[in-house]
């Protein structure tokens, strides 16, 4: 080996070590405890702490409160004058430009947005800028059933696999998107789509009957492969709904459409999350009896939509009064992810309690996604997902300054690139494609 080649090999070896060190640095940094001190802490799980400490380590919350013991060697971050609250949970979004079913049928439960989301879309950066750390990404509502949704952690990454939430049983976390009302009627369309509200319900009922029969065949086979029915991906997804392992997120606006959803859910034994629920204030007793939670939108239908003409800012207050679990969503782009906090502020202005409105941005959504053991509040053992705010979360003057996911800072307003995504401008929408009219979900 000559001297030149020896130097080249030495340089390559040093470069490899350096790259390995850089790759390992974030993991080591995360393992070291971090203490965020002197901040106002809103844990959601209890009353606000005016001057408290949040300790995180290994991607988890170690402690949060007024009298917290700071581990030896912990990095201290002084947040005097700032507010810390849990990362926001958006139960209904379209960031990443997900596509659902095609024109061939109104019910397509085998379609997965997992296979269509652009993980490099600027929509995810905007969501981080709004303090959102967990999101339910769904296809549009142009179908009675447009596909399987996906629950994501906004960790940042280059492929969708970097954002997935894996459940203890190994499944990828997600729900099922259904819709009734105007969007999926397609009254001026043609082909297999329903055209009337009665036909909408009939088509849905028909598919759930098939799923019930498919499940019964599997049970009767009792593991005998020769007796098992032919595999049906569409039926498998609906069986998960019947078994309670996949949640239906049901787009519905009018009071009569809401009641139709509740009727179908009761008939087939599942509890949906009611999405939008524009006229929920008109049927609070019926919703309360069903036990279905409501994910509401405060500003809907830009440009006007007849179905949402009775939208009321008092919807959240009415649902809260009836004892209904109530959360908020963006339906991004309908409400920009960057201003998600304002949904709670508008609800409070119209009579919803402050505590329930803040819960609606966090813990209520976590419960709807069945992720409340991991996210939604600042409690020991939960994922270290939190937001640092410049002031009170319900103030129009407050800005999201930092967003942390699993102990890592994914957004910092002082970083020029992050600032661009927060305020907009040239280059801030890189990768964001537009939805067709059919895929819009307002």
N, C-alpha and C positions, 0 to 999 in steps of 0.2 A: 504494500500500500504506500503510495507516494505521499509527500507532505501535504499537497493540495487536497487530495481526496480525504486525508485524515482531518484536515480543518473543516471540510464540508460536512463530514459525518459528525464531527463534534458540534458544529453549528446547528445541524438538524436535530441532534440530540438535545441540545439546550433549548431549541425552539419547542420541541415536543414537551419538554418538562414545563416550560413556561405556559404553553397552552393548557396542559393538564392542571397546572396550578390555578389558572384563571377559571377553568371549568369547575374546579372544586371550591373556589373561594366563596361563591354564594352559599353553598351548603354549609361550609364551616361558619360563615357569618350568621346564618340562620340558627345554627346550633347554640351560638353564644346568646345568653339572655339579653333582652333589651327592655329598658324601663322608660316609659313615657310619663314624665312627672309634671305635676303642677297644672294639669289640664282639668277642665270641666268634663266629667265623664257621664254620658247617658247610657247606662247599661241595658236599658229596656226591661231587663229582668227585675229591676228594682228602681228606687228613686235615684234621681241625678245626684252626683257627688260634685260639689262645687270646686274642690281642690283635691284631686285624686291621682292615682298612679295605675297605669296599665303595664303589666309585665307579660312579655311573650317570649317563647323559646321553642325551637324545633317546629315552628309553624302552628303552635297551639297557644291559647291563652293560659297563662299560669295563674294570674291574679288580677283583679280589678276592684278598686275601692279606695276609701280614704286612708286606711292604715295598712298599707301593704309593705311587707318586708322585701326589700330589693336584694336579689342574690349578689353575692360577691362576684366582682368582675363584670357585672352587667354594664352595658353601654347605656348611659343616661341621655335622654332626649328631652330637653326642657320645652314644654308646650304651654307655658304660662299665657293666659289670655285666649287659648284655643279650646275647642270642643272636640271630644272624641265620642263617636257613636258607632254601632255595628255597621258593617258594610251593608249597603242597600240591596234588597232582593226584588228583582223585577220579574213578576210572574207571567209576563206576556210581552214579548219583544220580537222584532224581525231583524235585528242586527245580523250582519253576515250574509244578507240577501238570500235567505233560504227559499227553496222552491218546494212545493208540495206536489199533489197529484196533477195529472194531465186532463185532457178533454174527454177521455174514453169512458169515464164513469164518475158518478157523484160521490161514491164511497170507496176509498182506497187506503185501508189501514196498513197495508204492507209497505207503503212509501215511507222512507226515513229521511228526515232533514239532515241526519248525520252524513248522508252522502251528497249533500248539496251546499253546505255552509262554507263560505270563504273565511277562514280563520284569520286572514290578513286584512280583512275589511276594516276601513277606518271607523265603522260603527262600533267596534269593540273598544277602540281608543276613546271615542266620545262617551261611551258608557262608563269607562274608568274615570273619565274627567267629571262625570256626574256622581261619583261615589258608589256606583253599582259594582258589586263583587260577585253576585250570583244571578243568573238570568235563565229564564225559560224561553228558548228560541223556538218559534212555531212557524209553520207554513201559513198561508193566507186562509181566508174564510170563503173562498169561492166554491167550496165543496161542502157537502154534508159531513164528510170526513176526509180531510186532506192529508193526513199522515201522522207519523210519530214525531213528537216534539223532543227537544233535547235540553237537559238542565246542564248548564255550564258554569265553571268557575273562571273568572276573567283574570287568569294568571299571566296572560300573554303567551305567545308562542307562534309557531310558523304553520302548524297543521291543527286540525280539529282535535286530534288525539291529545294535544297539550292542554286542552280546556275541559276534557271530559270529567265527569264525576262518576266514580265507580262505587256501586253499592256493596255492602258486606257479602252479599251472595254472588258477587262477580258481575252482575248485570250493569249495563250503562244506564244511568239515571235519565228518565224522560217520561213523558206522558203521551196523550193522544189528542189531537185537535179535531173538534167537531164544531159544527155551526148550524144555526137555523136562521130564518128570516130572509131579508132581501138579498144578501150577497149570494147565498147558495140556491135561491129560487131560479135565477136566470130566466125571468118571465119572458124576456125578448129573445132568448136563445133557442136552441133546438137540441135534438139528441136525447140522451138518457137523463138529463137533469129534470128536477121535479116540476117546476112551474107553479105549484101551489103549496101552501103550508101543510095542508092535509097529506099531500103526497110526500112531502119531506119526512113527516113522522112515519108514514107507511114504509118508506124505503129503509129508514133506520131500524124500525121494528123487524123488518124482514131479515136484515143482516144479523141482528142479535139473536133471533130465533135460530138461524143457521149456526151461529157460534155456540149456542146452548146445545144443539144437537151434536156438533163436532166435539165439544168437551165430553159429552156423555159417551160417545163412541170410544174416546180415549180411555175413559174410566172403565168401561166394560172390557176393553182389551187387556187391562191389568198387566201391562208390560209385555204382552205377547205380540211380537213384531208382525206376525202374520195377520193379526186381527186389527192392527192399528189402521186408521184411515190414512189415505194419501196425505202427505204433508201439505198444508195450506197456510202460507205466510200471513195472509189477510185474517184468517180465522184465529191463528195463534195470537195475534195482537188483541183481538176482541176477547178471546178467552182470558188473557191477562187482565182485561177490564173486569170481566165477570168474577175473576178470582181476587180482585182487589189489589193486584200488584202493579197495575198501570192506571194512572189517574186520567180521566177525561177532562180536558179543558174546553168548555163549551161556550163558544161565542153566541151571545143572545142579547137582544136589546129590549124589545117590547114586552109588556107584562104578559100577554097571551103566549108569546114564544117562551118566556121564562117558565111559565107553568107547564108548557108542553115538555120542556127539558126535565122538569121534576117528575112529570108523569112517566116518562120513559125510564128515568133512573130508578124510580120505585118499582116499575114493572120488571126490570132486569137486575135489580139488586146492587146497583153501584151508586156511589156518591160523587157527583161531578164538582169541579170548581167552576162556578158561573163567572164567565168573563164578560166584561163591559157592564152588563146588568143595568142598562140606562134607566129603565123604569122599575128597578128593584124597589124603590120607595113606594110603589103602588101595591106591591104584593109581599110586604115584609113578613106577614104572618105565615104565608105559604112557604116562603124560603126558610124561615126559622123552624117550622115543623119538619122540614126535610133534612135539616142539618147540613145543608150545602153551604160552603163558604163562598164569598163574593170577592172577586178581584175587579175593582172599578177603575174607570178612567175619568179624570176630571175635565179634560178638554178633549172633545171628540169631534170627528167629522168636519175637518176644515173645508170650507166651501159649502157646507150644508148637506144634510142627509135626512130625509123625511123620517126614517126609522128612529133617529136620535133627537127628534124635535122636542121631546119632553125631558131632555137631560137637565138634571138639577144639581147644583153644587151641594144641596142638602142631602143628597143620596147617602153619603157616608154616615151622616148624623142619624138618618132614619134607620139604616141598617144596624148601626151601633145600638140604638135604643131598643131594637128588637132582639138584641143579644146574638147577632150574626157575626161570625168571624169575617172581618173585612180588611182587605189589603188594596194596594194600588198597583197599577202597571202603566207602562209608557205606550205600548203598542208602537214603539219607535219605528218609523218616523212620526207617527201621529202626534205624540208628545216627544220632544227631543230628550234623549237620555240625560243630557247635561243639566236639565232643569227638573229632574224627577222630584227633588225635595219640595218643589212648589205645589205638587199635587196635595201633599199633606197640609200645607199652609192654606190652600184654598178650602179644603175640607173643614179645617178648624174655623176659618172665617165664617163658614156656613153652619156652624153649630156642632161639629164633631169635637170630642174631647181631645186635648193635646196628647195625652198618653196613648189613646187608641190610634190617633193619626200617626204618631211616630212608630207605634207597633205595626201599623199598616204598611210602612216602608220596609220593615225588617222581619220581625218574628211571625207576623200573620202570613206573609209570603212564604217564609221558611216552612211553616206548618202545612200550607197548601201543597208545597212540593215534597212534603214528608222528609225534609232535611233539617228539621228543627233540633235534632241532636247534635248538629254540626255548626249551623249558622243561625243568625237572627238575633243574637244577644251576646253581650260581653260577659261570659261566664267561664270559669276554669274548665279546661278540657276541650272547649270548642275551638274551631279553626280560628286562627288569628287574622280574621277579616274585619277591618275597621277603617273608618274615615276620619281624617283630621279636618275640621272646619274652622273658618276664621271667626265664626260667631255662632249665634243660635241657629239651629237648622231650619227654623220656620221664618227667618228674616230674609227678605228679598236682597239684602245687602251682603248676606253671607256667601262665601265662596268655598268650594271644595279645594283644599290646599294639598292634601295627600290622600291617596287610596292605597291600602295595604291588603294583600291577599295571601293568606297562609304565611304570615310573617315577612313577606317581601313587599317592598314598595313598588307598585306598578304605575303610579301616577304621582308626579310632583309638579305643582304649578310653577315652581321656579325654574324648571328645565324648559328651555326654549321650545323644543318639539312638543312637549306636553302642553305648554301654554297655547300653542297653535291649535291643538285639538280642542282645548277648552273654550277658546274665544272665536275660532273660525278664521278663515282667510285662505289665501292661495296655498294649495297643497294639503288642506285639512280634510279633504274628502277623497283622498287617494283610495282606490279600491272599492268605493261604495257604488254599487250598481243600482239601477232604479227598478222598482217593482212594476209589473203590468197592472192594469186596472183590476184584473181578476184576483191578483194576489194581495191587493191592499186589504187591510183588515179592520178599518174603522167602522 
